[in-house]
Amino acid sequence: MRGPVSSWGLRVSRPTLAWLAIAASLPLLVLCASRLSSGFDYWPAVAIERHVPYGTSFIFAYPLPIYLPFAPLGLLPGSLPQLVAPIVCFAFLASGLWLWGARRGWVIGAALLSPVGVGVLVNSNFNSAVSLFGLGLATWAKRAGHHPLVGLGVALSLWRPTNCLPALVVLLLSGWRWRDLVHVVVAAALFIVPLTALAFVVQPDWLSVYLQVLPVYRGWAGLGPHLLNSGGPIAYAAAQLAVAGAGVWVLRRRPVEDAAALSLALSVLLATTAGAYSGALALPALVRAASDERYTALPALASLVGWGQVAVLLAIGFPVGVVSYWFVVQAYPLLGKAPPELESRHVQASGEWARNVVVPSRR
């Protein structure tokens, strides 16, 4: 049902309202997009292919194996990597949102044109795009029963481990047979282990270098680094478990995709807010919320307000990454009960939730 909504005495359909919000946000997008961030996030992968030692810059924010699949960009001459990298990010981000359920033009369009979506592209932030795609692949494949693809998705989600680990806990507790779980683990290992081995071939001391670079990020902006500095690793781990717990609670009321998306969105609070792209991992929650006809215009309206916030933040010189928290708040519809049209896809209700644990195969 796409019932109309009233605004200033006019009655428009929710899709029309969404398209109007997208159109209204375009001038702000044109005004602000080029100032969202530096656009250098593709550089570490390129630098490795060009024989720059891993760890020579704080921009090497992740373990070396994560950069290796994109290192061939360094073979491109001149500024071509700067042109190709956003295209790669767009491919992962758009297909990832599709896997999360963004089938309608106004939903996927609003997500891609949001400040956090555009932030991924102007930064060429491979890690956010790949992890969003990976976890989307894992949840879609779990529903479809393609367990090796779940393993591949889990491996790709580790491109942003801080964000995706709570959601992976939710996925783990969504109900498995031992044999299927073994398939997942083997498929993930077949992707991760060769990359890790190759990383030691490329630079044998990369792990010790990474451990030396890692403390730098405790001083970055965001609630997560502040929590880590003030409470230490134990408090930070407890926060991660709380985020996973919120997803598990939703798992008793809604499909696994919704529960994982909520945990992914809440994890934005535990990461750094280096740029607008930091909030991109909240987009699956908006996409999932939009599957309910009552919230089908939510991604577009959230994007419009988000662009207004970005314009103000840029005008006053405040870190634009805090817009990420606005998109986290927009995950609120997933806290409610699933709409009637999704009832057939529900995970078992709380009284039957004990079935959603790893059980031995009876085949």
C-alpha positions as CSV (number, residue, x, y, z in Angstrom):
1,M,0.0,0.0,0.0
2,R,1.4,3.4,-1.0
3,G,-1.0,5.6,0.7
4,P,-0.7,9.4,0.2
5,V,0.7,11.7,2.9
6,S,-0.6,15.2,3.6
7,S,1.7,18.2,3.5
8,W,0.4,21.8,3.6
9,G,-3.0,20.6,2.4
10,L,-1.6,18.6,-0.5
11,R,-1.8,14.8,-0.7
12,V,1.2,13.1,-2.4
13,S,2.2,9.5,-2.6
14,R,5.3,8.5,-0.5
15,P,7.3,7.7,-3.7
16,T,6.6,11.2,-5.0
17,L,7.6,12.7,-1.7
18,A,10.8,10.7,-1.8
19,W,11.6,11.9,-5.3
20,L,10.8,15.5,-4.3
21,A,13.2,15.2,-1.3
22,I,15.9,13.8,-3.6
23,A,15.5,16.7,-6.0
24,A,15.6,19.3,-3.2
25,S,18.8,17.8,-1.9
26,L,20.7,18.1,-5.3
27,P,21.6,21.8,-5.0
28,L,23.2,21.1,-1.6
29,L,25.0,18.0,-3.0
30,V,26.5,20.1,-5.8
31,L,27.5,22.8,-3.3
32,C,29.0,20.5,-0.7
33,A,30.2,17.3,-2.3
34,S,33.6,18.5,-3.3
35,R,34.4,19.6,0.3
36,L,33.4,16.4,2.1
37,S,36.9,15.1,2.3
38,S,40.3,14.7,0.8
39,G,39.6,11.8,-1.6
40,F,42.9,10.0,-0.8
41,D,41.6,6.7,0.7
42,Y,42.5,4.8,-2.4
43,W,46.2,5.8,-1.9
44,P,47.4,3.0,0.4
45,A,46.4,0.3,-2.2
46,V,48.1,2.2,-5.0
47,A,51.2,2.9,-2.9
48,I,51.8,-0.7,-2.2
49,E,51.9,-1.6,-5.9
50,R,54.3,1.4,-6.3
51,H,56.6,-0.1,-3.7
52,V,55.9,2.4,-0.9
53,P,56.5,0.4,2.4
54,Y,53.4,-0.4,4.3
55,G,53.0,1.8,7.4
56,T,55.0,4.8,6.2
57,S,51.9,7.0,6.6
58,F,49.0,7.1,9.1
59,I,46.7,6.7,6.1
60,F,47.5,2.9,6.3
61,A,44.6,2.5,8.7
62,Y,44.0,-1.2,8.2
63,P,45.9,-4.4,8.0
64,L,48.0,-4.9,4.9
65,P,45.9,-7.9,3.5
66,I,42.9,-5.6,3.1
67,Y,44.7,-3.4,0.6
68,L,46.1,-6.1,-1.6
69,P,43.0,-6.8,-3.8
70,F,43.1,-3.2,-4.9
71,A,46.8,-2.8,-5.3
72,P,46.7,-3.4,-9.1
73,L,45.2,0.1,-9.4
74,G,48.8,1.2,-8.8
75,L,49.7,-0.2,-12.3
76,L,47.5,2.5,-13.9
77,P,49.5,5.5,-15.1
78,G,49.2,9.1,-13.8
79,S,45.9,10.1,-12.3
80,L,43.9,7.2,-13.6
81,P,43.6,5.5,-10.2
82,Q,41.9,8.7,-8.9
83,L,39.3,8.3,-11.7
84,V,38.8,4.5,-11.5
85,A,38.7,4.3,-7.7
86,P,35.3,6.0,-7.3
87,I,33.8,3.8,-10.0
88,V,35.0,0.7,-8.0
89,C,33.5,2.1,-4.8
90,F,30.2,2.8,-6.6
91,A,30.0,-0.7,-7.9
92,F,30.4,-2.2,-4.4
93,L,28.1,0.4,-2.7
94,A,25.3,0.1,-5.2
95,S,25.3,-3.6,-5.5
96,G,25.6,-3.9,-1.7
97,L,22.6,-1.7,-1.1
98,W,20.7,-3.9,-3.6
99,L,21.6,-7.0,-1.6
100,W,20.3,-5.3,1.5
101,G,16.9,-4.8,-0.3
102,A,17.1,-1.5,-2.1
103,R,15.0,-2.5,-5.1
104,R,13.1,0.8,-5.6
105,G,14.7,3.6,-7.5
106,W,13.9,6.3,-4.9
107,V,15.4,4.2,-2.1
108,I,18.7,3.3,-3.7
109,G,18.9,6.7,-5.3
110,A,18.4,8.5,-1.9
111,A,21.0,6.2,-0.3
112,L,23.6,6.7,-3.0
113,L,23.0,10.5,-3.1
114,S,23.1,10.9,0.7
115,P,26.0,12.7,2.3
116,V,27.4,9.5,3.7
117,G,26.9,7.7,0.3
118,V,28.6,10.5,-1.7
119,G,31.2,10.6,1.0
120,V,32.3,7.0,0.2
121,L,32.6,8.0,-3.5
122,V,34.5,11.3,-3.1
123,N,36.9,9.6,-0.6
124,S,37.2,6.4,-2.7
125,N,36.7,4.7,0.6
126,F,37.0,1.1,-0.4
127,N,36.7,-0.3,3.1
128,S,33.2,1.1,3.8
129,A,31.9,0.1,0.3
130,V,33.4,-3.4,0.4
131,S,32.3,-4.2,4.0
132,L,28.7,-3.0,3.3
133,F,28.7,-5.2,0.2
134,G,30.2,-8.1,2.1
135,L,27.7,-8.1,5.0
136,G,24.9,-7.6,2.5
137,L,26.1,-10.6,0.6
138,A,26.3,-12.7,3.7
139,T,22.8,-11.9,4.9
140,W,21.3,-12.4,1.4
141,A,23.1,-15.7,0.9
142,K,22.0,-16.9,4.4
143,R,18.4,-16.3,3.4
144,A,19.0,-18.0,0.0
145,G,20.9,-21.0,1.5
146,H,24.2,-20.3,-0.4
147,H,26.5,-20.9,2.5
148,P,29.9,-20.6,0.6
149,L,28.7,-17.1,-0.4
150,V,28.0,-16.4,3.2
151,G,31.6,-17.2,3.9
152,L,32.8,-14.9,1.2
153,G,30.6,-12.1,2.5
154,V,31.8,-12.6,6.0
155,A,35.4,-12.3,4.8
156,L,34.6,-9.1,2.9
157,S,32.8,-7.6,5.8
158,L,36.1,-7.7,7.7
159,W,37.3,-4.7,5.6
160,R,35.7,-2.8,8.5
161,P,36.0,-5.2,11.5
162,T,35.1,-2.6,14.1
163,N,31.7,-2.1,12.4
164,C,30.9,-5.6,11.3
165,L,31.9,-7.8,14.2
166,P,28.6,-7.1,16.2
167,A,26.6,-7.8,13.0
168,L,28.5,-11.0,12.5
169,V,27.5,-12.1,16.0
170,V,23.9,-11.5,15.0
171,L,24.4,-13.5,11.9
172,L,26.0,-16.3,13.8
173,L,23.0,-16.5,16.2
174,S,20.4,-16.5,13.5
175,G,20.2,-20.3,13.3
176,W,22.6,-22.7,11.6
177,R,23.2,-26.4,11.0
178,W,26.8,-27.4,11.8
179,R,27.5,-28.6,8.3
180,D,26.4,-25.2,6.8
181,L,28.5,-23.3,9.4
182,V,31.5,-25.4,8.4
183,H,30.9,-24.4,4.7
184,V,30.9,-20.7,5.8
185,V,34.1,-21.0,7.8
186,V,35.9,-22.9,5.0
187,A,34.8,-20.4,2.3
188,A,35.9,-17.4,4.5
189,A,39.3,-19.0,5.2
190,L,39.9,-19.8,1.5
191,F,39.6,-16.0,0.9
192,I,41.4,-14.6,4.0
193,V,44.3,-17.1,4.4
194,P,45.9,-16.6,1.0
195,L,45.6,-12.8,1.3
196,T,47.2,-12.9,4.7
197,A,50.0,-15.2,3.5
198,L,50.6,-12.9,0.5
199,A,50.8,-9.9,2.9
200,F,53.7,-11.6,4.7
201,V,55.4,-12.2,1.4
202,V,55.0,-8.6,0.3
203,Q,56.3,-7.2,3.7
204,P,57.2,-9.8,6.4
205,D,57.0,-7.3,9.2
206,W,53.6,-5.8,8.3
207,L,51.9,-7.1,11.5
208,S,54.3,-5.4,13.9
209,V,54.2,-2.2,11.8
210,Y,50.4,-2.3,12.0
211,L,50.5,-2.7,15.8
212,Q,52.7,0.4,16.0
213,V,50.4,2.5,13.8
214,L,47.2,1.3,15.5
215,P,47.4,3.6,18.6
216,V,47.3,6.7,16.3
217,Y,43.6,6.1,15.7
218,R,42.7,6.2,19.4
219,G,43.2,10.0,19.1
220,W,40.8,10.5,16.2
221,A,37.4,12.1,16.4
222,G,34.3,10.1,17.3
223,L,32.6,8.4,20.3
224,G,34.5,5.2,19.8
225,P,38.0,6.6,20.2
226,H,36.8,8.6,23.2
227,L,35.3,5.5,24.8
228,L,38.5,3.6,24.2
229,N,40.7,6.3,25.7
230,S,38.5,6.8,28.7
231,G,37.3,3.3,29.5
232,G,40.0,1.2,27.9
233,P,39.7,-2.0,25.9
234,I,37.4,-3.8,28.3
235,A,34.8,-0.9,28.2
236,Y,35.1,-0.8,24.4
237,A,34.6,-4.6,24.1
238,A,31.6,-4.2,26.4
239,A,30.2,-1.6,24.0
240,Q,30.7,-3.9,21.1
241,L,28.8,-6.6,22.9
242,A,26.0,-4.2,23.7
243,V,25.6,-3.3,20.1
244,A,25.6,-7.0,19.2
245,G,23.0,-7.5,22.0
246,A,20.7,-4.9,20.5
247,G,20.8,-6.8,17.2
248,V,20.1,-10.1,18.9
249,W,17.1,-8.5,20.6
250,V,15.8,-7.3,17.2
251,L,16.4,-10.8,15.8
252,R,13.6,-12.0,18.0
253,R,11.1,-9.7,16.3
254,R,12.4,-9.1,12.8
255,P,14.3,-10.9,10.0
256,V,18.0,-11.4,10.3
257,E,18.6,-8.7,7.7
258,D,17.0,-6.1,9.9
259,A,18.8,-7.2,13.0
260,A,22.2,-7.2,11.3
261,A,21.5,-3.8,9.7
262,L,20.6,-2.3,13.1
263,S,23.8,-3.6,14.7
264,L,25.8,-2.3,11.7
265,A,24.2,1.2,12.1
266,L,24.8,1.3,15.9
267,S,28.5,0.3,15.3
268,V,29.0,3.7,13.6
269,L,29.0,5.1,17.2
270,L,32.0,2.9,18.0
271,A,34.1,3.9,15.0
272,T,36.1,7.0,14.1
273,T,34.3,9.9,12.4
274,A,37.0,10.8,9.9
275,G,34.6,11.9,7.2
276,A,31.0,11.8,6.0
277,Y,31.7,8.3,4.7
278,S,31.9,7.1,8.3
279,G,28.1,6.9,8.4
280,A,27.7,4.9,5.2
281,L,27.3,1.7,7.2
282,A,24.0,3.0,8.6
283,L,22.5,3.0,5.1
284,P,21.5,-0.7,5.2
285,A,19.3,0.2,8.2
286,L,17.5,2.9,6.2
287,V,17.1,0.6,3.3
288,R,15.6,-2.1,5.5
289,A,13.3,0.4,7.2
290,A,12.1,1.5,3.7
291,S,10.8,-2.0,3.1
292,D,7.9,-0.9,5.3
293,E,5.6,1.3,3.3
294,R,5.2,3.7,6.2
295,Y,8.9,4.5,5.9
296,T,9.5,4.2,2.2
297,A,10.4,7.9,1.9
298,L,12.7,7.8,5.0
299,P,16.0,7.5,3.2
300,A,15.2,10.5,0.9
301,L,14.0,12.7,3.8
302,A,17.0,11.7,6.0
303,S,19.3,12.5,3.1
304,L,17.8,15.9,2.6
305,V,18.1,16.8,6.2
306,G,21.6,15.4,6.3
307,W,22.7,17.6,3.4
308,G,21.4,20.6,5.3
309,Q,23.5,19.5,8.3
310,V,26.5,19.1,6.1
311,A,26.1,22.7,4.7
312,V,25.9,24.1,8.2
313,L,28.9,22.0,9.5
314,L,31.1,23.1,6.5
315,A,30.0,26.8,7.0
316,I,31.1,26.8,10.7
317,G,34.2,24.7,10.2
318,F,33.0,21.8,12.3
319,P,34.1,18.2,11.5
320,V,31.6,17.0,8.9
321,G,31.8,13.4,10.1
322,V,29.3,14.0,12.9
323,V,26.6,13.9,10.3
324,S,27.1,10.1,10.5
325,Y,25.2,10.1,13.8
326,W,22.1,11.6,12.2
327,F,21.9,8.5,10.0
328,V,22.4,6.2,12.9
329,V,19.3,7.8,14.5
330,Q,17.3,7.0,11.4
331,A,17.6,3.3,12.1
332,Y,14.8,3.7,14.7
333,P,12.0,1.9,12.7
334,L,13.9,-1.4,13.1
335,L,13.3,-1.3,16.8
336,G,9.6,-1.9,16.2
337,K,7.8,-5.1,15.2
338,A,8.1,-6.1,11.6
339,P,5.2,-5.0,9.4
340,P,2.5,-7.5,8.4
341,E,3.9,-8.0,4.9
342,L,7.2,-9.3,6.4
343,E,5.5,-11.6,8.9
344,S,6.1,-14.7,6.7
345,R,9.9,-13.9,6.8
346,H,10.1,-13.4,10.5
347,V,12.7,-15.1,12.6
348,Q,10.8,-17.1,15.3
349,A,9.2,-15.1,18.0
350,S,10.8,-14.8,21.4
351,G,9.1,-17.9,22.7
352,E,10.7,-20.0,20.0
353,W,14.0,-18.1,19.7
354,A,16.0,-20.9,21.3
355,R,15.8,-22.6,17.9
356,N,18.0,-19.8,16.5
357,V,21.2,-21.3,17.7
358,V,23.8,-23.6,16.1
359,V,22.4,-27.1,16.1
360,P,23.8,-30.4,14.8
361,S,22.8,-31.4,11.3
362,R,20.2,-34.1,11.1
363,R,20.7,-34.8,7.4
